[in-house]
């Protein structure tokens, strides 16, 4: 099973994603960290 919720979120909400990343340096870091958490959790689920 291959999960790609980060890609799905970015495809479904491109303006919201771009706005969140560009709002400030702190929001960019938050978005990157949040997406990394999702990717890491997806990898754990895929490897079960």
C-alpha angles and dihedrals in degrees: 000000000000118000125195107169093145091057091044091052092049093046093047095045108027096153093045091049093048092046092049093049094046098043094088142325089264093052091049090053091047092051092048092048092046092050090048090053090052092047092049092049091047090052091052091050092047091052096052 
